[in-house]
C-alpha cells in the first residue's frame, strides 16, 4: 500500500495577471467560496506520513481543480468571461499540470505493484443556504467500490476510538461518486486505487488552523 495525499483547495491565491478579475469583489477571496479554510493545515499534519503529496497553489475561483472540464463549476462566475486564450493558458498552466502529475505518480506506483490509497483533503462550511450541516467529518467514497467502503468503515471506527464524540458520516456533505478529482481517477485506475475525500467541518478551524487535537486524532486513526 502506498499513500498519496492531495489538497485541491489549499489557498485562495490568484496569479497577479488575473487579479483584476476580482477588483469589484476582492473580499470573496477571503471566504470559503475561494478555498477550504484549515485544509492545508491538516494536509501539512498528514504530509510526513505519505509516499507522495501535492497541493494546488492557486484558488478555485480561477479554475476548479477538483472538477472535470465539462462541469459547470470548472470556471467561476469571475473567470468564465475571460478570453478563450486566457482560459486555455489557465488550464495548461495550473489545471492540467497539477492533475497530471498526481495521475502519473499514481500510475507509476501501481505499475510497481502497489495498491494506492489517495486521500484528498477538504473542509466544508458549517452552514450552507441557512442549513446546518450535522457532521464533524465526512468520508467520501464510491459505494460500488467495496474496498473503499471497507476502508472508510475501518477509518471511522479508528476515529471514534480517538474521539467517541465525533459525528462521522459517509458520503456527506457531498456524494463520493459526484464529479471530482478522485472520481475521475477511478475511471483511469479500475483496480489497485482507492480514492477517498476527507471532509472536515470548518467549525474546527480558527484563523485557517485546524484544532490540534482533531488533527492528531485524524493522523493517528489513519496510521492505525
N, C-alpha and C positions, 0 to 999 in steps of 0.2 A: 504494500500500500504506500503510495506517495501522496503527499498533501500539497495542494495548490490553493493559494489564498488570493482573493482579489477584492478590490473596493472601487466600484464604478462611480460612486458619488462622494468622493472624499472631500472635494473642495468646490467652492462656487466660482473660482477664478476664471476670468475672461481675458484672453490674449489682448494686448494693448490695441492692436489694429482693429479689433471688433468691439471695443468698449463703447464706442459712440452709439451702438445699437441700444444701449441701456441708459443713455443720458436722461431720458424723460422718466425713468423709473429705476434709479440706482439702488434704492433700498430693497428691491426684490432680491438682490444678490446676498442679502443678509438673512433671508428666510429659508425655511425648509423646502421651499419650492426650488431653490437653486442648488441645494446639496443636502446630504444627510448628516446633520449635526451629531457628533460623537462617533460616527462610523470609522473615521480614520484613526481616532484614539484607540478604539477597540482593535482595529486592524494591526496597529503597532504592538499591542499587547500579545497578539497571536503570532506575529510575524516570525519570531525567532524559533518557532516550533514547526516550521513548514519547510518543504523542499523547494518551493518557488512561490514568489509573491510579486504582485504588481498592483498599483493603484493609478487611477486616472487623475491627471493633473489639472484638467480644465472642467468647468462647470457644465451641468447638463442643460442649462438654458441656451448654450451654444449648440451642442449636439448631445443627444441622449445615448450614451454608450451602452446602456442596458436595454436598448430596444433595437429591433430589426429596422432596416432602412425603409421598409414599407409601412411601418407603424405610424399612426397619426401623431404620436408624441416624439418621433425621431427628431424633429426640429420644433423649437418652441415658438410661441407667438412673436417672439422677438427676432428669432433668426430665420424664420421661414420666408421672410420677404427679402432676404439678401439676394444678390445677383447669383445666377446659376454658377458662374465661375468661382464665386466666393464659397458657395456651398460645396462645390467639388473639392476645393482646396481644404476646407474644414474636414471633410470626410477622409481625404487622403493623408492629411497631416495628423489628425487627432483620433478619429474614429477607427479606421482600419488598422493602423499600426498597433493600437492597444489590443484590439480583439485578436488580431492575427498572431501577435507574439505569445499570448496565452494559449491560443489554439495550437500553435506549433510546439510549444513546450509540452502540453498535454499529449500531443501526438508522439513526441519523442519518448516520453515516459512510458506510454502504452506499448510502443514499439520495442522497448527494452524489457517488456514482460511484466510491467506493473499494472495494478489497478489504481486509478487516480481518484482521490477524493478532492473535489473542488468546492470550496466554501466561499460564497460571495457575501460580503459583509454590508449590511444596510441598517438604517434606523427609520422609524416611522413616527409621524406626529401623533400625539395622544388623542387629539380631537380633529376630525375631518368632517366638514359640512355640518357642524354642530352635533356630530355623533361621537360619543366617547368610545375609543377602542378598548375593549375589555381584554387586555393581554399585555404581559411583560415581554415575552419572547415568542416570536413566530418562527417555526421551522418549515420551510417551503420545499416541496419535492414533487415529483411526478408520481401520482398514485399507481400508475401502471408499472412502474419500475420498483419491483418488490425489494430490491437491495437498498434503494434509497429509503423506502418506507421503514424497513427494519432498522437501518442506521439511525433515523430520526427517532424511532421508538426508544432505542438504547440511549441516545443522547439526551432525550427528555428525562429518562429515568436517572441518568447521572446528574443532570442539572438539579433535579428535585432532591437528590441526596445532598447536594451542596447547599440548597436553599429550598426548603419544602413550601415556602410561602409564594414562590414564583407561580404566576399564571402563564402556562406554556400551551400554545395551541399549534396545531398542524395547519399548514396552508392558510394562514391568517397573518396579517390583514389582506393578503393577496393570495391568489392561487399559484401554486408552484408550476403548474403547466401553462400559465399565461406567457405571453411573449416576454422574453428576457434573454440575457446572455447565456445562462445555464440551459435554458430551453433550446436555444439554437445549437449549443454544443452537444446536447443529447442526440440531435439529428445527425451530427457528424460522427459521434462516437457511440455506436449502438451498444457496445459492450465495454466492460472494464472502465467505466466512467460513472461517477456519482456526482451529480450537480445539486448542491444544497444552497438555498438562500437563507441566510441568518438575518432575521429582522428583530431589532430591539427597540422597545418603546423609548421615545425621547424624553419621557418623564424621568428617566435615569441619567439624563445628560444636563450638565450645567457648564456654561461658558465653553461649549464644544468639547468638554471632557466627560467621559462616562464614569459612573460610580465605580470606584476602585474595587469594592467587594464584588460587584457584579462581574466586572472584567475578570477578576481572579476565579470566580466560580465558572465562568464560561471556559476559560483556559483549562482549568483542572478537569472539568467534565469532559472536555474534548480529548484531552490526553488519555483519560481513563477509557 
